[in-house]
Amino acid sequence: MRFIGSIIEKLQRHPKRIVFPEGTEPRVLQAARQYYSLRLGAPILLGDRTKIKDIAAALSVSLEGIRIINPAESEDLENFSRRFEILRRTKG
């Protein structure tokens, strides 16, 4: 438990942005909520905004402080694709 505690302390001192894929999954929504609540950084959920909001409401999970990006509708889709391709080539 000491290891996890030290990670949490470091993230609270230097918060990070983290992307949660599969934003419609209940466990992912809850993890993003907890990440924000613990002040570890800025969570970003990927997925359909309407579905994410509906599922969050059904689970009583607040989306305050959580950014939602729908990659299929994002203006940055081409940029995301390029970066992913580069990462895939360099890391296999």
N, C-alpha and C positions, 0 to 999 in steps of 0.2 A: 504494500500500500504506500510505502514511502516513495517509491519510484513515481507512481501516478501523482502523488501530492507535489513532488518537485516539478513535474511537467505542468501541472495546473498553475503553480506559482510562477513559472517562467512565462507561460502564456498570458497570465494576468498582468505581468510587468510589460510584456511586449506582445500585445494582441495580434492575431493573424487572421487574414481572410481565408475562409475555407469553403469549398464548393461541395455540396451534397448532391450527388446524382440521385435519380429516382425519388424526386421530391414528393411524389404521391404516396409513398410507402409510410405507414404510420410510425414505424420505428425511426425512420429517417427524419420525419417531422419532429418527433420528440427529441431526437439527438440534436437537431439544429436549435430547438428551443432551449435545451439545457446548455448548449455551447454558448448561446447568447446570454442566458441567465447567469452563468458563472463568469461572465465578462472575459471570455477567452479570445474573443475576436468577433468578426462580422461574418455570419453564416449566409451562404447563398444557396438557394434551392433551385434545382433544374427541373423543369417540367411545365405542364399546362397550368397557367395561373388559376383558372377557374376551378379545375379539379383539386388543386392544392388547397385553395381556400375552402372548398366544400368539405374536404376530408379533415382539414384543421378545425373547422367549425364543429363537425360531428364528434371530434375527439376533444373538443374544448382546449385546443392548443392555440395560444396567441401567436400571431405572426409579426408582432411588433419587433422591429429591429432586424427582421429577416428579409433579405432581398430575394425576389423570385425572378428567374430568367427562363423564358421559354426559348430554347435554342432554335427551334424551327421557325420562330417568328422574329428572332433577333436581327438587328441590323448588322451585327458582328458575326453572323453565321459563316461568311466566307473567311473571315479572319480566324475564327475558331477552327475551321476545317484545315486551314494552312498550318496553324500551329500544331494541331493534332498530328498531321501528316509528318511534320518535321520531327516531332517527338517519337513517333512510331518508327521512323527510319533510324534515328540515332540510338534508341533504346530497344529496338526490336519489338 
